[in-house]
């Protein structure tokens, strides 16, 4: 694959002048609500630096203000999520709507980010990036019939993974867990990092720990809080700052109850979802980052 201003034929190369990404994407500029959103936002920012490349993003959204948005040189095609359960909707109504947009865009190549089920039935050139294992994630969702949901997602994702001829893997974990489902060419490419990170001015405060991500059972925030409680018992000046939205109100209540029971209200700070600028400040002030 090459980026070029000229189309080449008969060489086995795809010359890309129009690219489409099917992915989650920030509904508001610089407000990231998930890892895949952050990756796609960072990736499109880097791709904008390539000359003569037309970039389109097709993304789901809950509330639809407008179907097409132009943002910083990128055309975003929003698709409103249907009333179907998410584990059914993503590979049925959303996928079909995305394919209709792709027929209109007519991209040279499509980059599907995150969900292999989105690729089913797409016959044009594409690459798939696998970020995680959705059929395992669903077990931590707390939703009803999660084991039945897992079975459906597992079948859909396995079909998508096996038919992908070019798959990007972001970590050895993904490769180890899905090895038998990855039958074609795989590329080991870690997630992109925004250049802002390399411009952070370090001004670390002693004992300040930062977590950035969703607040949910899958991320094991209670485990982090228990570990921090042990640290705080030895180092009274230690603080923990949690930057991210809560997916599950019940789980959030368990976290806040633990904080109160252990007397950590002054040491643990729930920041919620913060802007990118605030995140850079938090990273600069942190002694360490908890993953």
N, C-alpha and C positions, 0 to 999 in steps of 0.2 A: 504494500500500500504506500502511495506517495502523495504528497500534497504538491500540486502543480497547476500552472495556468493552461497547460496543454493536455488534451485527452490522448492517451496512448492506447493503441489497439493491438491485440495479438501478443502482448508481452506478459500476460497474466497479472498485470498490475491494475489496481483500481485508482484512477485519478479522481480525487475528491474535490469538487467545487461546491457541492451542496450537501451538508451533513444534517442529519436529524438525530436527536437523542430522545428516547422514550424513557422517562425517569420521573422521580419525585423532584420537585423544584420549589425554592422558597416563594411563598405567595407574596411576601413583602420583601423588598430589597434589603439585604444584609440581616435578615431575621431568619436564622436557620433552626429548623425544628426536627432535624434528624440527620444521621450520618450520610445517607444517600443524597439528601438535599444538598448538604455541604459539599460533597464530592462533585456533584453536577454543576453547582454554582462555581466552584473553583475551576473545574475543567473548562467550562464555557468561557470564563474570564481569560484563561490561557490561550484558548483557541482563537479568541478575538484578535490576537496579535498576528495571526497568519493572514497574509494578504489574499484577497479575492476568495475568501471562504465564507459561504452563506450558511449561517447556523440557525437551526430550528430546534425548539424543545417542545415535546408533547408531554403534558403532565396532568395528573388528576387533581381536582380541587373540590372542596366541600361546597363552598358558596361561589357562584359564578357571577362576577360583575361584568366581565367581557370575555368573549371567546378567544380573541387574539390580542396580545399585548406586545409592544416593541420596547425592549429594555436594553440599553447599552449595546446596541448592535445585534441583539439576539431577538428572534421572533418566537414568542411563547404561545403555544396553542393549548388553552385550558380546556379540559374535559370534565364536566360536572359528574361527580360520582352518583350512581343510581341508588335506589332504595334497597337493592340486593345486599345480602351480607358480603363483607369484604372478601372472604375466602372464595366466593363464587364470582363476585363482580369483576375482579381484576383480570381474569382470563376469559370473561364472556363479554359483557357490555362495554367495559373500558377498552379491551383489546380490539373489538370490532370498530369502535369509534376512532381509536388510534390509527388503525389500518386505513380508515377512510381519509383521515388527515394525511397519511403518508402517500396515498394515491394523488392527493392534490399537490403535495410538496414535491413529490418525485425526487427523493434524495439519491445521491450516488451511493451512500452507505448509511445504515442506521446503527446507532449504538444503544442497545437495551441495557439499562442500568438496574440491577438488583433482582428482578423477578423473571425467571426463565419462562413462566407461563405466558408472558407478554409476547413471546416470539412465535408461539404456535401458529402455523399456517402462513407465516410470512416467507415469501419466496425470493425477495431481493437480497442483495449483499448486506450482511449485518455482522456485528460482533456483540457478544454478551459478556457483561461483567457480573460476576457472582460476588455479592458482599457478605452473605451469610446463609443460614439454613432456615428458611421460613417455617418448614414443618416442625422444627424444634422450637422455634420462637413462639409458636402459637400455644404451646403447652404452658407458657408463663403468662398468658393473656388474662386468665381468670374468667374467660367467657364460657358460656354454656356450651355443652357438646364439643369441647375443645379436642377430644380424641377423634371424633368424627370429622371435625374440621381438618385435623392433622392428616387423616387418611386422604382426603380430597386434595389438599395442597401437595402432599407427598407424590401422588400420582401425576399431577399436573407439572410440578417442578421437575420430576424425573424425566418426563417426556421432553420438556424444553431443554434440559441439560444435554440429553443424549443426541438431540438433533442439531445442536449448535456446532458448527464447524470451526469456529474461532472463539475461544472462551478466555477471558481475562480473570485471573485469580489474584485477590489482593493480599493473601497470606497463606503460609504453609498449612494452617489449620483447615482452610477450605479444601485444599488439595487432598489432605489426608482423610478427611471425612467423606468426601464425595468421589474418591478416586475411580471407582467402578462405573460411575455415571458420566465420567468425562472421557468420551471415546475419540475425540478429534484433537486438533491442535490447541494447546493451552499456553497462555502467556502469563508469566509471573510479573505483575506490575502493581506496585503498592499504590495506595490512594495519593492523589496529588495534594500538595500543600501550598496554600496561598503565600505569595511573596511577603505579605505583611508579617508573617511569623518570624522571618529572618531579620526584620527591622525592629523587633521588640527590644526595648531598653530594659535590661534586667535591674530590678530594684527589689529583690526578694526580701520579704519579711520573715523573720525567724519563726519556724513552726507553722507556717501557713500552707495548708494542703488544699489543692483545687481538684474538683471532679467536674467534668464537662460531659453531659449526655442526658439521656432520658432518666427519669426517676420511676423505675418499675422493678418488678421482681426479677425479670430476666437480667437486669444489670446488677442485681444483688446489692442494692443500696443499704439494706439492713446489715449485710455482712460488712460493708464499709463502715457503717456507723459503729458496729461492735468493735471493729479493729481500732477505730479512732478513739472510742471510749477507753480502751486499754492504753493507748498512747497518751491521752489527756490525763489519765490517772498518774502517769509518771512525769509528764511535762505540762504543767497547768496552763502555760501560755500558748499551747498549740490551738490552732483554729482549723476548721474544715468548712470550705465554701462549695456549695453544690449549685452548679449552673445548668439548668435544664427544666423542661416541663414535666409534670407528673402525668403519666398515662392512665393511672388507676387511682381513683380517690380513696378507695379502701386501703390500698398499699401505702399511699401517702399518709393516711391517718396512723397507720402502724409505725411509720417512720417518725412522725412528729410525736407520737406517744412515747416511743423509745427515747427520743431526745429529751423529753420532759422528765421521764422516769430516772434517767441517768444524770439529771442536772446539767445538761449540755446546752441549754438554750442560749447562753452567752457565747458559746464556742462554735456552734454549728450555725451557718448562715445559709438559708434557702433563697437563692437569688432569682429563681425562675428563669425564663428564657431571656437572655440578654443579647444586646446588639453585638455585632462583630467588633466594633471599636471598644466596647466594654470588655469583651473577651480578651482582646490583646492586652488591655490594662491588667486584667486578672492574671493572665499568663506571666506577665512581667513581675507581678508582685508575689507569685507563688514560690515557695521553697521547693515543692515537688508536685507532680501531677499524678493523681490516682486514676488508674485504668481498671 
